[in-house]
Structure formats: C-alpha cells, structure tokens
Amino acid sequence: MKKIACFILTLTLMLSAVSAHAAVYTDRDTVKKVQQALNDAGYNCGTPDGVAGNNTKNAILAFQAANGLEQTGVIDDELLTALFMLEQESSNSDGSDAPDASMPMGGTVMGDFDEPAFLHPEERYETFFESTDGSEYTMFVMLDSMNDEAEDIAEHGALYITENQMLNEEGKPALQLVMALQNCPYGTVMINEYDFLGKKYTSYSIDVYSFFTDGEDVERMAGFDIDTINYYFESYHFPYGRLQMMNGVRQDDNGYTYFFIKSEEFRSFEFVVGENMRILQLRVYEKDKDGVLALSSYVDYDVGPAWEIPQEVLDAMGEVLQPVDPQ
C-alpha cells in the first residue's frame, strides 16, 4: 500500500502552493492496475502482469500523447490522476452513478447562489477595480474573523472542505476530494476520503505524520513539516493567501455577496459569501490558451459532526504522538 499512500499524500494538500517532487511507481500492484486501466481505455498493454515492459511503456506514451500529458513513458502522479479521472467518467457512463443533471454545480453546499461562470467571470461585475486604495484589507479581516476554522470545529465538530477538480464541459468534477478538519485526542486532524483505482482509501494527516488505511491495514508515513501543516489548518478558507487586492464586489437578488480577486500572474478567485459573512464556495480561475479566464476548480465549505476515527488509526497515532489536553 506504500506506493498508493505516496500518491494519496500528494493529493492531501491540493489546495497548497507547495509542489511535491514527481514520484515514479514501479511496484507490481500499481503497475498491474495501471495496465488494466490502460487496456480498458483502449491502450493495449497485453495481459496485466505487474511488469512494466515495452508494451506497457508504449501504451503509457500513447495515452500521455492523446491526453496532453508529458510523454515520460513511466507511471507517475500525472498519469495516475488522468487514469483516475477516466475511470470516474467511465463508471458514470451508464448513468447509474452519474450526478443529478439538475443539481447546481454548488450542490454540495445548500444555497441558491449563482453558479460559477465558465468563462469571463469578471464580466458579471458592474463595479470592477483595476486598483484600489487598500481598503479591501478591512473586508478581508472581517471575512477572516467570521470564518475561523478552530471555532467551526469547536461549535459543530468538523469543517468540511470539498475540492472539485477536473471539470467536464458541464462543470461536473471528475475528481472530488472530500475532507474533514476536526479534533481528535492527539490534536487537529485532516481526514480525506476518496476512491482510487477502484478501491476506497482514507488518510489522516496530523502533526508531521500521515496515516493511511484501506479498511484493513494502517500505514504511517512522514507528512508535511509542522509549519506547513499549521499554516493550512489555519487558512482553509483562504488557501492561496489571505490579503490580496479585491477587484470586484457584487450581490445577487438572494442576498449572497461575491468577491472577485483577479491576478495577471497567478490564479484568479471568486468567493461566495452568505449570511454572517460565511464563505460558502471558492471558485478558482486560470487563463486558457487564448488568455481568457476559465473555471478550473471550485471548493465547497460546510460544517457538521465529526467523522468517526477507527480505533486502529488512533492506536497508530498513539505510537508517535502524545495526547493533548482538550480546551
């Protein structure tokens, strides 16, 4: 499970600007699953045997070329992610697991706010500033104070963060990563649940460790350094930086407010804010090949009860961590 856990760890902080070094996977179990996935996608590897020979390399190169990936001929994170997306789309092809077509893109969060614009989000703003006097900092301070992760956890049990990645033409995500930020006897833990190559995995990131389980075994791995962990535990509502120039503000007929942050050099963002200045959704935009801002992903925020942590995971945590006093 180690190689799978390594890949999952790279997904754990997809909101972060920290980039991990690309890993190459050569273990028999992963190779065999990739061979089967490539065969299913029409790229012949021969009989899946877990050995990455020339047939497998050629199939990988053909898949990478057809899907706009760097042609490495090896099993890396980018290939696994693309195959995962393809598998999700294939599983929905019969309609049995397909999302409800009537469900708005923000369907994981209750609310009748505007759906994201696919292109040109800035055109929705009648008031749009190319530069400001810095007064937007006050607004960000107010938003920050009303969206405190620690207070959410203390009051409700958990902060839920749902990342929606790899959007299709209808805006439906092919990759959805659901996280819960909550407390446990050893401190604040981030829990991730998702399916990967047909099997369900759960990861628990706490302190400088990550614990992975497939429902049977628990594996401990070194995670991110403590400063990185603490930063992202405290900034999930503002994962790309808290104080940036706010270019646009608008409000819809249902009382939701939208704040737009445009960047010429980095991603651009749109926050959806509801009652009591609670952030409900973050839309992430990137420039396409024509220089037009296009929706690349969105993040839903919600609160709810804490998830149950299996005793075997808590036991594994207890081997390396000390209990903390509940406040």
SEDRENVO-510032 format. One record per residue (C-alpha): residue in one letter; residue number from 0; x, y, z. Coordinates in Angstrom, 2 decimals. Example, Ala and Ser with C-alpha at 12.3 -4.5 7.8 and 13.67 -1.06 7.14 Angstrom:
2
+------+------+---------+---------+---------+
| resn | resi |      xx |      yy |      zz |
+------+------+---------+---------+---------+
|    A |    0 |   12.30 |   -4.50 |    7.80 |
|    S |    1 |   13.67 |   -1.06 |    7.14 |
+------+------+---------+---------+---------+
END
This chain:
327
+------+------+---------+---------+---------+
| resn | resi |      xx |      yy |      zz |
+------+------+---------+---------+---------+
|    M |    0 |    0.00 |    0.00 |    0.00 |
|    K |    1 |    3.05 |    2.28 |    0.32 |
|    K |    2 |    3.08 |    3.46 |   -3.31 |
|    I |    3 |   -0.66 |    4.16 |   -3.25 |
|    A |    4 |   -0.19 |    6.06 |    0.00 |
|    C |    5 |    2.58 |    8.11 |   -1.58 |
|    F |    6 |    0.25 |    9.15 |   -4.37 |
|    I |    7 |   -2.58 |    9.92 |   -1.96 |
|    L |    8 |   -0.24 |   12.10 |    0.07 |
|    T |    9 |    0.33 |   14.31 |   -2.97 |
|    L |   10 |   -3.43 |   14.85 |   -3.15 |
|    T |   11 |   -3.85 |   15.57 |    0.55 |
|    L |   12 |   -2.91 |   19.26 |    0.29 |
|    M |   13 |   -4.05 |   20.04 |   -3.26 |
|    L |   14 |   -5.02 |   23.50 |   -2.06 |
|    S |   15 |   -1.45 |   24.29 |   -1.17 |
|    A |   16 |    1.07 |   26.07 |   -3.33 |
|    V |   17 |    3.65 |   23.51 |   -2.20 |
|    S |   18 |    4.57 |   21.21 |   -5.09 |
|    A |   19 |    5.78 |   17.69 |   -4.41 |
|    H |   20 |    8.54 |   16.02 |   -6.40 |
|    A |   21 |    7.08 |   13.70 |   -9.03 |
|    A |   22 |    7.16 |   10.07 |   -7.99 |
|    V |   23 |    7.58 |    7.09 |  -10.29 |
|    Y |   24 |    5.66 |    3.93 |   -9.40 |
|    T |   25 |    7.14 |    0.53 |  -10.21 |
|    D |   26 |    5.59 |   -1.83 |   -7.65 |
|    R |   27 |    3.74 |   -4.80 |   -9.14 |
|    D |   28 |    0.32 |   -3.97 |   -7.66 |
|    T |   29 |    0.21 |   -0.42 |   -9.03 |
|    V |   30 |    1.66 |   -1.45 |  -12.41 |
|    K |   31 |   -0.94 |   -4.20 |  -12.76 |
|    K |   32 |   -3.82 |   -1.82 |  -12.00 |
|    V |   33 |   -2.46 |    0.74 |  -14.44 |
|    Q |   34 |   -2.08 |   -1.93 |  -17.12 |
|    Q |   35 |   -5.72 |   -2.94 |  -16.66 |
|    A |   36 |   -6.86 |    0.70 |  -16.72 |
|    L |   37 |   -4.91 |    1.33 |  -19.92 |
|    N |   38 |   -6.35 |   -1.80 |  -21.53 |
|    D |   39 |   -9.86 |   -0.67 |  -20.56 |
|    A |   40 |   -9.14 |    2.72 |  -22.14 |
|    G |   41 |   -8.09 |    1.10 |  -25.42 |
|    Y |   42 |   -4.30 |    1.25 |  -24.98 |
|    N |   43 |   -3.10 |   -2.33 |  -25.24 |
|    C |   44 |   -0.59 |   -3.42 |  -22.61 |
|    G |   45 |   -1.13 |   -7.13 |  -23.08 |
|    T |   46 |   -2.03 |   -9.28 |  -20.10 |
|    P |   47 |   -1.81 |   -7.25 |  -16.86 |
|    D |   48 |    1.06 |   -8.93 |  -15.01 |
|    G |   49 |    2.54 |   -6.11 |  -12.93 |
|    V |   50 |    5.71 |   -5.93 |  -15.04 |
|    A |   51 |    6.24 |   -2.66 |  -16.92 |
|    G |   52 |    7.75 |   -3.87 |  -20.17 |
|    N |   53 |    7.90 |   -2.28 |  -23.62 |
|    N |   54 |    4.19 |   -2.88 |  -24.31 |
|    T |   55 |    3.29 |   -1.03 |  -21.12 |
|    K |   56 |    5.72 |    1.79 |  -21.87 |
|    N |   57 |    4.34 |    2.23 |  -25.38 |
|    A |   58 |    0.76 |    2.20 |  -24.09 |
|    I |   59 |    1.64 |    4.84 |  -21.50 |
|    L |   60 |    3.34 |    7.02 |  -24.13 |
|    A |   61 |    0.29 |    6.74 |  -26.40 |
|    F |   62 |   -2.09 |    7.60 |  -23.55 |
|    Q |   63 |    0.04 |   10.55 |  -22.46 |
|    A |   64 |    0.23 |   11.89 |  -26.01 |
|    A |   65 |   -3.52 |   11.55 |  -26.54 |
|    N |   66 |   -4.33 |   13.32 |  -23.27 |
|    G |   67 |   -1.86 |   16.19 |  -23.45 |
|    L |   68 |    0.44 |   14.85 |  -20.74 |
|    E |   69 |    4.22 |   14.97 |  -20.64 |
|    Q |   70 |    5.38 |   11.87 |  -22.52 |
|    T |   71 |    7.55 |   10.13 |  -19.93 |
|    G |   72 |    6.58 |    6.50 |  -20.57 |
|    V |   73 |    6.52 |    5.87 |  -16.82 |
|    I |   74 |    3.81 |    5.64 |  -14.17 |
|    D |   75 |    3.84 |    8.98 |  -12.38 |
|    D |   76 |    1.36 |   11.09 |  -10.45 |
|    E |   77 |    0.08 |   12.87 |  -13.56 |
|    L |   78 |   -0.65 |    9.56 |  -15.31 |
|    L |   79 |   -2.40 |    8.11 |  -12.26 |
|    T |   80 |   -4.54 |   11.23 |  -11.88 |
|    A |   81 |   -5.56 |   11.15 |  -15.56 |
|    L |   82 |   -6.42 |    7.45 |  -15.39 |
|    F |   83 |   -8.40 |    8.08 |  -12.20 |
|    M |   84 |  -10.41 |   10.79 |  -13.98 |
|    L |   85 |  -11.02 |    8.47 |  -16.94 |
|    E |   86 |  -12.17 |    5.70 |  -14.63 |
|    Q |   87 |  -14.63 |    8.04 |  -12.90 |
|    E |   88 |  -16.06 |    9.15 |  -16.24 |
|    S |   89 |  -16.34 |    5.51 |  -17.36 |
|    S |   90 |  -18.14 |    4.48 |  -14.18 |
|    N |   91 |  -20.71 |    7.20 |  -14.84 |
|    S |   92 |  -21.24 |    6.25 |  -18.50 |
|    D |   93 |  -24.29 |    4.07 |  -17.79 |
|    G |   94 |  -25.89 |    6.82 |  -15.74 |
|    S |   95 |  -26.15 |    4.71 |  -12.59 |
|    D |   96 |  -23.63 |    6.78 |  -10.65 |
|    A |   97 |  -23.89 |    9.99 |  -12.64 |
|    P |   98 |  -24.58 |   13.23 |  -10.75 |
|    D |   99 |  -28.10 |   14.58 |  -10.98 |
|    A |  100 |  -28.05 |   16.81 |  -14.05 |
|    S |  101 |  -30.42 |   19.22 |  -12.35 |
|    M |  102 |  -28.10 |   19.67 |   -9.38 |
|    P |  103 |  -26.29 |   23.01 |   -9.47 |
|    M |  104 |  -22.50 |   22.97 |   -9.51 |
|    G |  105 |  -22.53 |   24.15 |   -5.91 |
|    G |  106 |  -24.72 |   21.21 |   -4.98 |
|    T |  107 |  -22.56 |   20.02 |   -2.09 |
|    V |  108 |  -23.47 |   23.20 |   -0.23 |
|    M |  109 |  -27.06 |   24.26 |    0.31 |
|    G |  110 |  -27.80 |   27.64 |   -1.20 |
|    D |  111 |  -29.38 |   29.31 |   -4.19 |
|    F |  112 |  -26.36 |   31.41 |   -5.12 |
|    D |  113 |  -25.27 |   31.92 |   -8.71 |
|    E |  114 |  -23.47 |   29.06 |  -10.38 |
|    P |  115 |  -19.88 |   29.81 |  -11.44 |
|    A |  116 |  -19.24 |   31.36 |  -14.80 |
|    F |  117 |  -17.28 |   29.05 |  -17.09 |
|    L |  118 |  -15.57 |   31.96 |  -18.86 |
|    H |  119 |  -15.11 |   35.69 |  -18.21 |
|    P |  120 |  -16.26 |   35.74 |  -14.55 |
|    E |  121 |  -15.22 |   39.39 |  -14.32 |
|    E |  122 |  -17.98 |   40.36 |  -16.75 |
|    R |  123 |  -20.59 |   39.70 |  -14.06 |
|    Y |  124 |  -19.29 |   42.65 |  -12.05 |
|    E |  125 |  -20.67 |   46.09 |  -12.79 |
|    T |  126 |  -18.18 |   47.53 |  -10.33 |
|    F |  127 |  -14.68 |   46.37 |  -11.12 |
|    F |  128 |  -11.49 |   48.00 |   -9.89 |
|    E |  129 |   -8.13 |   47.74 |  -11.61 |
|    S |  130 |   -6.56 |   49.24 |   -8.49 |
|    T |  131 |   -7.77 |   50.15 |   -5.01 |
|    D |  132 |   -6.69 |   52.22 |   -2.04 |
|    G |  133 |   -6.13 |   49.16 |    0.15 |
|    S |  134 |   -9.50 |   49.37 |    1.92 |
|    E |  135 |  -10.20 |   45.79 |    0.83 |
|    Y |  136 |   -7.88 |   44.66 |    3.62 |
|    T |  137 |  -10.58 |   45.64 |    6.10 |
|    M |  138 |  -13.05 |   43.42 |    4.28 |
|    F |  139 |  -10.65 |   40.50 |    4.35 |
|    V |  140 |  -10.04 |   40.94 |    8.06 |
|    M |  141 |  -13.81 |   40.80 |    8.64 |
|    L |  142 |  -14.15 |   37.71 |    6.45 |
|    D |  143 |  -11.23 |   36.07 |    8.20 |
|    S |  144 |  -12.69 |   36.70 |   11.65 |
|    M |  145 |  -16.08 |   35.26 |   10.63 |
|    N |  146 |  -14.55 |   32.14 |    9.08 |
|    D |  147 |  -12.38 |   30.72 |   11.83 |
|    E |  148 |  -11.55 |   27.04 |   11.39 |
|    A |  149 |  -10.99 |   26.42 |   15.12 |
|    E |  150 |  -14.33 |   28.00 |   16.03 |
|    D |  151 |  -16.12 |   25.94 |   13.36 |
|    I |  152 |  -14.66 |   22.74 |   14.78 |
|    A |  153 |  -15.45 |   23.68 |   18.38 |
|    E |  154 |  -19.05 |   24.60 |   17.57 |
|    H |  155 |  -20.02 |   21.95 |   15.01 |
|    G |  156 |  -17.48 |   19.14 |   15.25 |
|    A |  157 |  -15.87 |   19.47 |   11.82 |
|    L |  158 |  -15.23 |   21.80 |    8.92 |
|    Y |  159 |  -15.94 |   20.04 |    5.62 |
|    I |  160 |  -13.91 |   21.03 |    2.55 |
|    T |  161 |  -14.88 |   19.52 |   -0.81 |
|    E |  162 |  -12.48 |   20.12 |   -3.70 |
|    N |  163 |  -14.00 |   19.72 |   -7.15 |
|    Q |  164 |  -11.29 |   19.19 |   -9.77 |
|    M |  165 |  -11.05 |   18.21 |  -13.44 |
|    L |  166 |  -14.33 |   19.75 |  -14.53 |
|    N |  167 |  -16.04 |   18.47 |  -17.67 |
|    E |  168 |  -17.90 |   20.63 |  -20.17 |
|    E |  169 |  -20.94 |   20.70 |  -17.87 |
|    G |  170 |  -18.86 |   21.74 |  -14.88 |
|    K |  171 |  -19.14 |   18.38 |  -13.14 |
|    P |  172 |  -15.98 |   17.25 |  -11.32 |
|    A |  173 |  -14.25 |   14.04 |  -12.39 |
|    L |  174 |  -12.14 |   14.20 |   -9.23 |
|    Q |  175 |  -13.76 |   15.12 |   -5.93 |
|    L |  176 |  -11.74 |   15.18 |   -2.73 |
|    V |  177 |  -13.79 |   15.37 |    0.47 |
|    M |  178 |  -12.01 |   16.44 |    3.65 |
|    A |  179 |  -12.99 |   16.91 |    7.26 |
|    L |  180 |  -10.94 |   19.10 |    9.58 |
|    Q |  181 |  -11.66 |   18.10 |   13.18 |
|    N |  182 |  -10.19 |   17.35 |   16.59 |
|    C |  183 |   -9.03 |   14.01 |   17.97 |
|    P |  184 |   -7.25 |   13.02 |   21.21 |
|    Y |  185 |   -3.90 |   13.98 |   19.63 |
|    G |  186 |   -4.82 |   17.37 |   18.16 |
|    T |  187 |   -6.35 |   18.68 |   14.94 |
|    V |  188 |   -6.53 |   16.08 |   12.18 |
|    M |  189 |   -7.38 |   16.40 |    8.50 |
|    I |  190 |   -9.29 |   13.39 |    7.14 |
|    N |  191 |   -9.55 |   12.60 |    3.41 |
|    E |  192 |  -11.85 |   10.03 |    1.84 |
|    Y |  193 |  -11.82 |    9.05 |   -1.83 |
|    D |  194 |  -11.73 |    6.15 |   -4.26 |
|    F |  195 |   -8.56 |    5.36 |   -6.17 |
|    L |  196 |   -8.33 |    2.76 |   -8.95 |
|    G |  197 |  -11.44 |    1.01 |   -7.69 |
|    K |  198 |  -10.52 |    0.89 |   -4.00 |
|    K |  199 |  -11.51 |    3.18 |   -1.15 |
|    Y |  200 |   -8.79 |    4.83 |    0.92 |
|    T |  201 |   -8.81 |    7.15 |    3.91 |
|    S |  202 |   -5.92 |    9.29 |    5.10 |
|    Y |  203 |   -5.44 |   11.09 |    8.40 |
|    S |  204 |   -2.90 |   13.94 |    8.49 |
|    I |  205 |   -1.84 |   15.20 |   11.91 |
|    D |  206 |    1.33 |   16.86 |   13.17 |
|    V |  207 |    4.13 |   15.71 |   10.82 |
|    Y |  208 |    2.53 |   12.32 |   10.10 |
|    S |  209 |    0.01 |   10.88 |    7.69 |
|    F |  210 |   -1.83 |    7.64 |    8.40 |
|    F |  211 |   -3.40 |    5.66 |    5.56 |
|    T |  212 |   -5.88 |    2.82 |    5.69 |
|    D |  213 |   -7.72 |    0.75 |    3.12 |
|    G |  214 |  -10.06 |   -0.63 |    5.78 |
|    E |  215 |   -7.64 |   -3.37 |    6.75 |
|    D |  216 |   -4.11 |   -2.14 |    7.41 |
|    V |  217 |   -2.87 |    1.20 |    8.75 |
|    E |  218 |    0.36 |    2.64 |    7.40 |
|    R |  219 |    2.24 |    5.62 |    8.82 |
|    M |  220 |    4.25 |    7.93 |    6.62 |
|    A |  221 |    6.11 |   11.19 |    7.12 |
|    G |  222 |    3.84 |   14.01 |    6.06 |
|    F |  223 |    4.47 |   17.72 |    5.73 |
|    D |  224 |    6.54 |   19.81 |    8.11 |
|    I |  225 |    4.72 |   21.25 |   11.08 |
|    D |  226 |    4.83 |   24.87 |    9.84 |
|    T |  227 |    3.15 |   23.87 |    6.58 |
|    I |  228 |    0.53 |   21.81 |    8.39 |
|    N |  229 |   -0.25 |   24.62 |   10.83 |
|    Y |  230 |   -0.50 |   27.20 |    8.03 |
|    Y |  231 |   -3.05 |   25.23 |    6.06 |
|    F |  232 |   -5.01 |   24.17 |    9.13 |
|    E |  233 |   -5.46 |   27.88 |    9.81 |
|    S |  234 |   -6.16 |   29.05 |    6.27 |
|    Y |  235 |   -8.51 |   26.65 |    4.51 |
|    H |  236 |  -10.90 |   29.45 |    3.64 |
|    F |  237 |   -8.04 |   31.46 |    2.12 |
|    P |  238 |   -5.79 |   28.71 |    0.75 |
|    Y |  239 |   -3.96 |   30.93 |   -1.74 |
|    G |  240 |   -3.16 |   33.82 |    0.57 |
|    R |  241 |   -5.36 |   35.92 |    2.79 |
|    L |  242 |   -4.72 |   39.50 |    1.78 |
|    Q |  243 |   -4.82 |   40.24 |   -1.94 |
|    M |  244 |   -6.28 |   43.06 |   -3.98 |
|    M |  245 |  -10.04 |   42.71 |   -4.35 |
|    N |  246 |  -11.10 |   43.80 |   -7.84 |
|    G |  247 |  -14.84 |   43.26 |   -7.81 |
|    V |  248 |  -17.83 |   43.13 |   -5.46 |
|    R |  249 |  -21.43 |   42.29 |   -6.30 |
|    Q |  250 |  -24.59 |   40.97 |   -4.66 |
|    D |  251 |  -27.39 |   38.87 |   -6.13 |
|    D |  252 |  -31.15 |   39.05 |   -5.53 |
|    N |  253 |  -30.96 |   36.30 |   -2.88 |
|    G |  254 |  -28.58 |   38.21 |   -0.65 |
|    Y |  255 |  -25.34 |   36.41 |   -1.49 |
|    T |  256 |  -22.21 |   38.51 |   -1.92 |
|    Y |  257 |  -19.41 |   37.77 |   -4.38 |
|    F |  258 |  -15.83 |   38.99 |   -4.08 |
|    F |  259 |  -13.51 |   38.70 |   -7.06 |
|    I |  260 |   -9.70 |   38.73 |   -6.94 |
|    K |  261 |   -8.06 |   38.96 |  -10.34 |
|    S |  262 |   -4.42 |   38.15 |  -10.88 |
|    E |  263 |   -2.43 |   38.63 |  -14.07 |
|    E |  264 |    0.32 |   36.27 |  -12.98 |
|    F |  265 |   -1.43 |   33.65 |  -10.83 |
|    R |  266 |   -4.87 |   32.15 |  -10.39 |
|    S |  267 |   -7.91 |   34.39 |  -10.01 |
|    F |  268 |  -10.54 |   33.70 |   -7.37 |
|    E |  269 |  -14.18 |   34.33 |   -6.61 |
|    F |  270 |  -15.58 |   33.91 |   -3.09 |
|    V |  271 |  -19.28 |   33.29 |   -2.46 |
|    V |  272 |  -20.29 |   34.72 |    0.91 |
|    G |  273 |  -23.59 |   34.08 |    2.68 |
|    E |  274 |  -25.27 |   35.13 |    5.90 |
|    N |  275 |  -22.99 |   36.42 |    8.65 |
|    M |  276 |  -20.20 |   36.67 |    6.08 |
|    R |  277 |  -19.73 |   32.91 |    5.94 |
|    I |  278 |  -17.72 |   31.69 |    2.94 |
|    L |  279 |  -19.71 |   29.02 |    1.11 |
|    Q |  280 |  -17.70 |   28.48 |   -2.03 |
|    L |  281 |  -14.38 |   29.43 |   -3.64 |
|    R |  282 |  -14.10 |   29.39 |   -7.45 |
|    V |  283 |  -10.63 |   29.13 |   -8.99 |
|    Y |  284 |  -10.00 |   30.55 |  -12.49 |
|    E |  285 |   -6.98 |   30.19 |  -14.74 |
|    K |  286 |   -6.22 |   31.65 |  -18.16 |
|    D |  287 |   -6.83 |   29.35 |  -21.11 |
|    K |  288 |   -4.70 |   29.23 |  -24.26 |
|    D |  289 |   -6.45 |   32.39 |  -25.52 |
|    G |  290 |   -5.76 |   34.30 |  -22.31 |
|    V |  291 |   -9.40 |   34.09 |  -21.18 |
|    L |  292 |  -10.20 |   33.37 |  -17.54 |
|    A |  293 |  -11.75 |   29.90 |  -17.37 |
|    L |  294 |  -13.10 |   27.96 |  -14.40 |
|    S |  295 |  -10.59 |   25.29 |  -13.35 |
|    S |  296 |  -11.96 |   24.10 |   -9.99 |
|    Y |  297 |  -14.12 |   25.08 |   -7.07 |
|    V |  298 |  -14.16 |   24.38 |   -3.34 |
|    D |  299 |  -17.28 |   23.99 |   -1.20 |
|    Y |  300 |  -17.27 |   24.68 |    2.54 |
|    D |  301 |  -19.69 |   23.33 |    5.13 |
|    V |  302 |  -19.80 |   22.32 |    8.79 |
|    G |  303 |  -21.16 |   19.25 |   10.51 |
|    P |  304 |  -20.47 |   16.49 |   13.03 |
|    A |  305 |  -17.01 |   14.99 |   13.35 |
|    W |  306 |  -16.29 |   11.77 |   11.48 |
|    E |  307 |  -15.58 |    8.63 |   13.46 |
|    I |  308 |  -11.89 |    7.66 |   13.53 |
|    P |  309 |  -11.25 |    3.88 |   13.68 |
|    Q |  310 |   -9.59 |    2.68 |   16.87 |
|    E |  311 |   -6.71 |    1.11 |   14.92 |
|    V |  312 |   -5.88 |    4.54 |   13.46 |
|    L |  313 |   -5.99 |    6.14 |   16.91 |
|    D |  314 |   -3.73 |    3.37 |   18.20 |
|    A |  315 |   -1.25 |    4.10 |   15.39 |
|    M |  316 |   -1.33 |    7.80 |   16.25 |
|    G |  317 |   -0.68 |    6.96 |   19.90 |
|    E |  318 |    2.57 |    5.23 |   18.98 |
|    V |  319 |    4.18 |    8.52 |   17.89 |
|    L |  320 |    2.02 |   11.31 |   19.34 |
|    Q |  321 |    1.12 |   12.49 |   22.81 |
|    P |  322 |   -2.50 |   13.23 |   23.80 |
|    V |  323 |   -3.40 |   16.89 |   24.06 |
|    D |  324 |   -5.50 |   18.42 |   26.79 |
|    P |  325 |   -8.98 |   19.34 |   25.49 |
|    Q |  326 |   -9.66 |   23.04 |   25.78 |
+------+------+---------+---------+---------+
END
